């Protein structure tokens, strides 16, 4: 086998390995995405509970921010613009 043949085989092998790595990454991402999807009713219920708690925390934080925020300046009305 000539040196040129070996170089071609090496390039083909590198290309094949790149394709294998890309496919492996796609499969790993798909498996990861599937892992976070609830598979049972108990998992769905637990996630709904956590989501509800998170929503309550966000509502409380929003109210706190609104309470502490300075009031926004009022928009001028049409009658005020004509004065």
Secondary structure, 3 states (H helix, E strand, C coil): CCHHHHHHHHHHHHHHHHHHHHHHHHHHHHHHHHHCCCCCHHHHHHHHHHHHHHHHHHHHHHHHHHHHCCCCCCCCCHHHHCC
